[in-house]
């Protein structure tokens, strides 16, 4: 709503937002944040590998990975390092690698699907956000570049591709995790929290996104978000 209030009065939609719109706005912005973290993963893989070796030697004996996660989630972050990928957010990946070592291995599927998602899904997420909060009809009737970018055809196709990409990647990642038995030695609660629930967001929300994009292409407008 704060974002909507900053838009010109003739471009913002009314503040009556549907549950579908709210859920996709939540997911898209969460995906943008995670995508930035995934870019950190790719750009700082050597730092992550070094930190993973240290964490593995300290916490893996005795299966104390949970303690490493708690320490990461509760560590103080100085303002000077809040936006530091190398010194702050890379630790998220070295800690998660205690549950799935593929994330400290740049040759693995898990590494490249996430790094690739980070590089490719931020612009489509922003596009879908704009399609949901702007009165796109006022743009599509003009001859400007925005009439193409915010057209139902373009938004529907780009959104459909993005939501399918992240959902398919999640399915293959979870299957890889299970097939390679990376859950062995971990409690059901730990695997459910750090692998199951976290990854399920990129399965269920994209289903809603795919539904909305199919409706956009079918109807030729953004009425699905009303």
C-alpha positions in Angstrom: 0.0 0.0 0.0 2.9 2.4 0.7 4.2 1.7 -2.8 0.7 2.3 -4.3 0.4 5.6 -2.6 3.6 6.8 -4.3 2.2 6.2 -7.8 0.4 8.9 -9.8 -3.3 8.9 -9.0 -4.2 8.1 -12.6 -2.0 5.0 -12.8 -2.5 3.3 -9.5 -5.3 0.8 -9.1 -7.8 1.2 -6.3 -6.6 -0.1 -2.9 -9.1 -3.0 -3.0 -6.6 -5.8 -3.6 -7.6 -9.5 -4.1 -6.0 -12.3 -2.1 -4.4 -13.6 -5.3 -2.8 -10.2 -5.9 -1.6 -10.0 -2.3 -0.1 -13.5 -2.4 1.7 -12.9 -5.6 3.0 -9.5 -4.5 4.4 -11.2 -1.3 6.0 -14.0 -3.3 7.4 -11.8 -6.1 9.1 -9.5 -3.6 10.4 -12.5 -1.5 11.7 -13.9 -4.8 13.5 -10.6 -5.6 15.2 -10.7 -2.2 16.2 -14.4 -2.6 17.3 -13.8 -6.1 19.8 -11.2 -4.8 21.0 -13.7 -2.3 21.4 -16.2 -5.2 23.5 -13.7 -7.1 25.7 -13.5 -3.9 25.9 -17.3 -4.1 27.4 -17.2 -7.6 29.7 -14.3 -7.0 31.1 -15.5 -3.7 31.3 -19.3 -4.2 35.0 -19.5 -3.1 34.3 -17.6 0.1 31.3 -19.9 0.7 33.4 -23.0 0.2 36.0 -21.8 2.7 33.4 -20.9 5.3 31.6 -24.2 4.7 34.7 -26.2 5.5 35.1 -24.3 8.8 31.5 -24.8 9.7 31.5 -28.5 8.7 34.5 -29.2 10.9 32.9 -27.4 13.8 29.3 -28.5 13.6 28.9 -31.7 11.5 30.6 -34.0 14.1 27.7 -34.9 16.4 25.1 -33.6 14.0 25.0 -30.0 15.4 24.0 -28.3 12.1 20.9 -26.9 13.9 23.2 -24.9 16.2 24.9 -23.4 13.1 21.6 -22.3 11.7 20.5 -20.7 15.0 23.8 -18.9 15.2 23.5 -17.5 11.7 19.9 -16.4 12.3 20.7 -14.7 15.5 24.1 -13.2 14.6 24.3 -9.4 15.0 24.8 -7.5 11.7 26.5 -4.1 11.8 24.9 -1.5 9.5 28.2 -1.3 7.6 27.9 -5.0 6.6 24.1 -5.2 6.1 24.4 -5.1 2.3 27.7 -7.0 2.2 27.3 -10.1 0.1 30.7 -11.5 0.9 30.8 -10.9 4.7 27.1 -11.3 5.6 24.8 -13.0 3.1 27.3 -15.6 1.8 27.1 -17.1 5.3 23.5 -18.0 4.6 24.8 -20.4 1.8 27.7 -21.8 3.7 25.3 -22.6 6.6 22.7 -24.1 4.3 25.4 -26.2 2.8 25.6 -28.2 6.0 22.3 -29.6 5.0 23.0 -29.7 1.3 26.7 -29.6 0.3 25.8 -29.1 -3.4 25.5 -25.4 -2.6 29.2 -25.0 -2.0 29.9 -26.9 -5.2 29.8 -24.8 -8.3 29.5 -27.9 -10.5 26.2 -29.0 -9.0 22.6 -28.5 -10.2 21.5 -26.8 -7.0 24.2 -24.1 -7.4 23.5 -23.3 -11.0 19.7 -23.4 -10.9 19.7 -20.9 -8.0 22.4 -18.7 -9.5 20.6 -18.8 -12.8 17.3 -17.9 -11.1 19.0 -15.0 -9.3 20.2 -13.6 -12.6 17.0 -14.1 -14.6 14.0 -13.7 -12.3 14.3 -10.2 -10.9 13.1 -8.3 -14.0 10.1 -10.6 -14.5 9.1 -10.3 -10.8 9.2 -6.5 -11.1 7.1 -6.7 -14.3 4.5 -8.8 -12.6 4.4 -6.4 -9.7 3.8 -3.4 -12.0 1.1 -5.3 -13.9 -0.7 -5.9 -10.6 -0.5 -2.4 -9.1 -0.8 -0.2 -12.2 -3.8 0.6 -14.4 -2.3 -1.1 -17.4 -5.2 -0.1 -19.7 -3.9 3.5 -19.6 -0.6 2.3 -21.0 -1.7 -0.3 -23.6 -3.9 2.4 -25.3 -0.8 4.5 -26.1 2.0 4.1 -28.6 4.9 4.2 -26.1 7.2 1.4 -25.3 5.2 0.7 -22.2 2.2 -0.3 -24.3 4.3 -3.4 -25.3 6.0 -4.1 -22.0 2.7 -3.9 -20.0 0.6 -5.5 -22.6 -1.4 -8.7 -21.5 0.4 -10.8 -24.1 3.9 -9.7 -23.0 3.1 -9.9 -19.2 1.3 -13.2 -19.5 4.1 -14.9 -21.5 7.0 -13.6 -19.4 5.2 -14.3 -16.1 4.2 -17.8 -17.3 7.8 -18.6 -18.2 9.2 -17.2 -14.9 6.7 -19.1 -12.6 7.2 -22.3 -14.5 11.0 -21.9 -14.4 11.2 -21.5 -10.6 8.6 -24.2 -9.9 10.3 -26.8 -12.2 13.7 -26.0 -10.8 12.3 -26.5 -7.2 10.8 -29.9 -8.2 14.1 -31.1 -9.7 16.1 -29.8 -6.8 13.9 -31.6 -4.2 14.0 -34.8 -6.3 17.8 -34.5 -6.5 18.0 -33.9 -2.7 15.9 -37.0 -2.0 17.5 -39.2 -4.7 21.0 -38.5 -3.4 19.8 -39.2 0.2 21.2 -35.9 1.5 18.6 -36.1 4.3 20.5 -39.0 6.0 21.8 -38.1 9.4 19.4 -35.2 9.7 16.2 -35.1 11.8 12.8 -35.0 10.1 12.1 -31.6 11.7 15.4 -30.1 10.4 14.8 -31.4 6.8 11.2 -30.3 6.9 12.1 -26.7 8.0 15.2 -26.0 6.1 14.5 -27.9 2.9 10.8 -28.8 2.8 8.9 -25.7 3.9 11.4 -23.2 2.5 11.3 -24.8 -1.0 7.6 -25.4 -0.9 7.1 -21.6 -1.3 8.6 -21.9 -4.8 6.2 -24.6 -5.6 2.8 -23.5 -4.4 3.0 -19.7 -5.1 4.2 -20.3 -8.7 1.0 -22.4 -9.2 -1.0 -19.3 -8.4 1.3 -17.3 -10.7 0.8 -19.7 -13.6 -2.9 -19.6 -13.1 -2.9 -15.8 -13.2 -0.8 -15.7 -16.3 -3.1 -18.2 -18.1 -6.0 -16.0 -17.2 -4.2 -12.9 -18.5 -3.6 -14.6 -21.9 -7.1 -16.0 -22.0 -8.9 -12.7 -21.2 -6.5 -10.3 -22.8 -6.4 -8.1 -19.7 -5.4 -8.0 -16.0 -8.8 -8.5 -14.6 -7.6 -11.6 -12.7 -5.9 -9.2 -10.2 -9.1 -7.3 -9.4 
